[in-house]
C-alpha cells in the first residue's frame, strides 16, 4: 500500500478517525499469493483485517449518514414544494405526490454523490461533522476506546495467522520440528509428561499432527515466541528482518498494555518502547498509527505466506 488507509485529525484533545481506503486494503489482501494448503489461513486473515476496517469505518459511516440525512431533508422539502404545482391552490399533497417527491429526492441525492465536485462538498461536510462531534467528551472517549480495540485487532490478525501458518507447516513438514526440539527454548515440550499427554490426545500418531501438538503446548501470543519459532522453521532473512522491525515490537507492546493495563502507561512499557508519554498517562493512539500498523501487518503476512509456501514445496 503506497497510500495510508486512514487519516487522523486532532482538535484540542479530541481525535477524529476517518478510514477511507478499505477497497485498496482489500485489493492488496486479494493479491497475496500462497500455497493452496494455506488458503484457509489467508482467508481467515482477510476476514480479521476486514473486521478492522469495518470497525474503523463506524465514525465515518455515522457522519456520512448524518450529512446525507440533512441533504435529503433539504432536497425532499424542495421536491414537495415543486409538487405543489400539481395540486389546486390551497390544497394538500396527496400521499402519491409525497412518495414521488421522496423518490425524486433520493435520486437527486444519489446523483450528487456520484458527481466529483458535489462529492468533494460532501467530504468536507463529513469532516466538519466529525470535528463537531469531537467537541463532545463522550464522543472523544468512544473514539479513544475504538482506537484501542483496533490496535488489539490488528495485532491479533497477525498473531492468529502466524499460529495457523506454523501449525500447518509443521503438520505438512513434521521433520522441521527437530529445529524446535533441539533448541533450549522449546525442547522441554518434546520430552516427558508433556509429550506423552500430547501423544495420548492425538491417538499416539503425530505424523500429520505435530503442528497441532506444538501450538497446543506453546502459547504463541507474544512477538518473541513467534519470532523465535518462525526463525527456526523458515530461516528466512526477509522474514527475520520484518519481525525485528521496532514497529511490530511496539504494536505488540501496545496490545499488551491495552489488554493488561487498560492502556495506562507503566514503567515496563515506557522502558521497552522509549515512549515519550509519562507513567500513569493513558496511551495515546491515532488513526495514522492504526493505518501504519495495518500496512506493516499486511506486509508481514505477505512475506510469511510466501516463505511458508516455499517451505511446503520443498523437503529441506
C-alpha positions in Angstrom: 0.0 0.0 0.0 1.6 3.3 -1.1 -1.1 5.4 0.4 -2.2 5.2 4.1 -5.6 3.7 4.8 -6.5 6.4 7.3 -6.1 10.0 8.4 -6.4 11.5 11.8 -7.4 15.0 12.6 -6.9 16.3 16.1 -8.9 19.2 17.6 -7.8 20.1 21.1 -7.6 16.8 23.0 -10.1 15.2 20.6 -9.3 12.8 17.9 -11.4 12.1 14.7 -11.0 8.9 12.9 -11.6 8.6 9.2 -10.7 5.5 7.2 -11.4 5.8 3.5 -9.2 3.3 1.7 -10.7 -0.1 2.6 -11.0 -1.1 -1.1 -7.3 -0.6 -1.6 -6.5 -2.6 1.5 -8.8 -5.5 0.5 -7.2 -5.3 -3.0 -3.8 -5.8 -1.5 -5.0 -8.8 0.5 -6.6 -10.4 -2.5 -3.3 -10.1 -4.4 -1.4 -12.0 -1.8 -0.5 -15.4 -3.2 0.1 -18.6 -1.3 0.2 -22.4 -1.4 -3.4 -23.8 -1.7 -2.9 -25.5 1.7 -2.5 -22.1 3.2 -5.6 -20.7 1.6 -7.9 -21.1 4.6 -5.3 -19.3 6.8 -5.1 -16.5 4.3 -8.9 -16.2 4.2 -9.1 -16.0 7.9 -6.5 -13.3 7.9 -8.5 -11.4 5.3 -11.6 -11.7 7.5 -9.8 -10.3 10.5 -8.4 -7.4 8.6 -11.9 -6.7 7.1 -13.2 -6.7 10.7 -10.6 -4.0 11.5 -11.7 -1.9 8.5 -15.4 -2.3 9.3 -15.0 -1.2 12.9 -12.7 1.7 11.9 -15.3 3.0 9.5 -18.1 3.4 12.1 -17.4 7.1 12.9 -17.2 7.9 9.2 -20.3 5.9 8.3 -22.3 7.6 11.0 -21.1 11.1 10.0 -21.8 10.3 6.3 -25.3 9.2 7.2 -25.9 12.4 9.2 -24.8 14.5 6.2 -26.9 12.5 3.8 -29.9 12.8 6.0 -29.5 16.6 6.2 -29.1 16.9 2.5 -32.0 14.6 1.8 -34.3 16.6 4.1 -33.4 19.7 2.1 -34.0 18.0 -1.3 -37.2 16.4 -0.1 -38.6 19.8 1.0 -37.7 21.3 -2.3 -39.3 18.4 -4.2 -42.5 18.7 -2.2 -42.7 22.5 -2.9 -42.2 21.7 -6.6 -45.1 19.2 -6.4 -47.5 21.8 -5.1 -47.8 22.9 -8.8 -49.7 19.7 -9.3 -52.5 20.4 -6.7 -55.2 23.1 -6.6 -54.3 26.3 -4.8 -54.5 25.8 -1.1 -54.7 22.0 -1.5 -52.6 19.4 0.2 -50.2 17.0 -1.4 -51.6 13.5 -1.9 -49.7 10.5 -0.5 -48.8 9.6 -4.1 -47.3 13.1 -4.7 -45.3 12.9 -1.4 -44.0 9.5 -2.4 -43.0 10.9 -5.8 -41.2 13.8 -4.1 -39.4 11.3 -1.9 -38.2 9.2 -4.8 -37.0 12.3 -6.7 -35.1 13.5 -3.6 -33.4 10.1 -3.3 -32.5 10.1 -7.0 -31.0 13.6 -6.8 -29.0 12.7 -3.7 -27.6 9.6 -5.4 -26.7 11.7 -8.4 -25.0 14.3 -6.4 -22.9 11.7 -4.6 -21.6 10.5 -8.0 -20.6 14.0 -9.2 -16.9 14.7 -8.3 -17.5 18.3 -7.3 -20.5 17.5 -5.2 -18.7 14.5 -3.7 -15.9 16.8 -2.6 -18.5 19.0 -0.9 -19.9 16.0 0.9 -16.4 15.0 2.0 -16.0 18.5 3.5 -19.3 18.3 5.3 -18.5 14.8 6.7 -15.2 16.0 8.1 -16.9 19.0 9.6 -19.5 16.7 11.2 -16.7 14.6 12.7 -14.9 17.6 14.0 -18.1 18.9 15.5 -18.8 15.6 17.2 -15.2 15.6 18.6 -16.2 18.5 20.8 -18.3 16.1 22.8 -16.3 14.4 25.6 -18.3 11.2 25.4 -17.5 11.0 21.6 -13.9 11.6 22.3 -13.9 8.8 24.9 -15.6 6.5 22.4 -13.1 7.2 19.7 -10.2 6.5 22.1 -11.8 3.2 23.0 -12.3 2.4 19.3 -8.7 3.1 18.6 -7.6 0.8 21.4 -9.8 -2.0 20.1 -8.4 -1.5 16.6 -4.9 -1.8 17.9 -5.7 -5.1 19.5 -7.4 -6.4 16.4 -4.5 -5.5 14.1 -2.1 -7.4 16.3 -4.5 -10.3 16.8 -4.9 -10.7 13.0 -1.1 -11.3 12.7 -0.8 -13.5 15.8 -3.6 -15.8 14.5 -2.1 -16.0 11.0 1.4 -16.8 12.5 0.0 -19.5 14.7 -2.0 -21.0 11.8 0.9 -21.0 9.4 3.3 -22.5 12.0 0.8 -25.3 12.8 0.1 -26.2 9.2 3.7 -26.0 8.1 4.8 -28.4 10.9 1.9 -30.7 10.1 2.9 -30.9 6.5 6.7 -31.0 7.1 7.0 -32.7 10.5 10.8 -33.1 10.2 11.0 -29.3 10.8 10.0 -29.9 14.4 13.6 -31.0 15.1 14.7 -27.5 14.7 12.5 -26.6 17.6 13.1 -29.7 19.7 16.9 -29.1 19.6 16.5 -25.6 21.0 16.7 -24.8 24.7 13.6 -22.7 24.4 11.3 -25.4 23.2 13.0 -28.8 24.0 11.0 -29.4 27.2 7.8 -29.6 25.1 9.1 -32.6 23.4 10.0 -34.8 26.4 8.5 -36.3 29.5 4.9 -35.9 30.5 4.1 -33.1 28.1 5.0 -35.3 25.1 3.1 -38.3 26.5 0.0 -36.3 27.1 0.2 -34.9 23.6 0.6 -38.3 22.1 -2.3 -39.6 24.0 -4.5 -36.7 22.8 -3.6 -37.5 19.2 -4.1 -41.2 19.5 -0.3 -41.7 19.5 0.0 -40.6 15.9 1.7 -37.3 15.3 2.8 -37.9 11.7 0.3 -35.3 10.5 -0.4 -33.5 13.7 2.9 -32.4 15.2 2.0 -28.8 14.4 -1.3 -29.2 16.4 0.6 -30.6 19.3 3.2 -27.8 19.2 0.7 -24.9 19.2 -1.3 -26.6 22.0 1.9 -26.6 24.1 3.4 -23.2 23.2 1.2 -20.2 23.5 2.2 -18.1 20.5 0.8 -14.8 22.0 4.0 -12.7 22.1 6.3 -11.4 19.4 9.5 -13.0 20.9 7.9 -16.5 20.7 6.5 -16.0 17.3 9.8 -14.6 16.0 11.8 -17.5 17.6 9.7 -20.2 16.1 9.4 -18.6 12.6 13.2 -18.0 12.5 13.9 -21.7 13.3 11.3 -23.2 10.9 11.7 -20.9 7.9 15.3 -19.5 8.3 14.4 -16.6 6.0 16.3 -13.3 6.1 13.5 -11.1 4.9 11.0 -12.6 7.4 13.5 -12.3 10.3 14.2 -8.7 9.4 10.5 -7.9 9.3 9.9 -9.4 12.7 12.8 -7.3 14.1 11.2 -4.1 12.9 10.7 -1.9 16.0 7.2 -1.0 14.8 5.9 -4.6 15.1 7.5 -4.8 18.6 5.7 -1.6 19.6 2.4 -2.9 18.2 2.7 -6.0 20.4 3.7 -3.8 23.4 0.7 -1.5 22.8 -1.6 -4.5 22.6 -0.3 -6.0 25.8 -0.6 -2.6 27.6 -4.2 -2.2 26.5 -5.2 -5.7 27.4 -3.5 -5.9 30.7 -3.4 -2.3 31.9 -6.3 -0.7 30.0 -3.7 1.4 28.2 -2.3 3.1 31.3 1.5 3.7 30.7 3.7 1.9 33.2 7.5 1.7 33.8 7.8 -1.6 31.9 6.1 -0.2 28.8 8.0 3.1 28.9 11.3 1.4 29.2 10.6 -1.1 26.5 9.3 1.3 23.9 11.0 4.6 24.8 7.6 6.2 24.9 7.5 10.0 25.4 4.3 9.7 27.5 4.6 9.8 31.3 3.9 6.9 33.5 0.3 6.9 34.6 -1.0 8.6 31.4 -3.4 6.8 29.0 -1.8 5.5 25.9 -2.5 8.0 23.0 -3.3 6.4 19.7 -4.5 8.0 16.4 -5.7 6.8 13.0 -2.3 7.2 11.4 -0.8 4.8 13.9 -3.5 2.2 13.1 -3.1 2.7 9.4 0.7 2.3 9.6 0.4 -0.8 11.8 -2.2 -2.3 9.5 0.1 -1.7 6.5 3.0 -3.4 8.3 1.0 -6.4 9.4 -0.3 -7.0 5.8 3.3 -6.7 4.5 4.5 -9.3 7.1 1.6 -11.6 6.3 2.5 -11.4 2.7 6.1 -12.4 3.4 5.1 -15.1 5.9 2.7 -16.7 3.4 5.3 -16.6 0.8 8.1 -18.2 2.8 5.7 -20.8 4.2 4.5 -21.7 0.7 8.2 -22.1 -0.4 8.8 -24.4 2.6 5.8 -26.5 1.9 7.1 -27.1 -1.6 10.4 -28.5 -0.5 11.6 -31.1 2.0 14.6 -29.5 3.5 
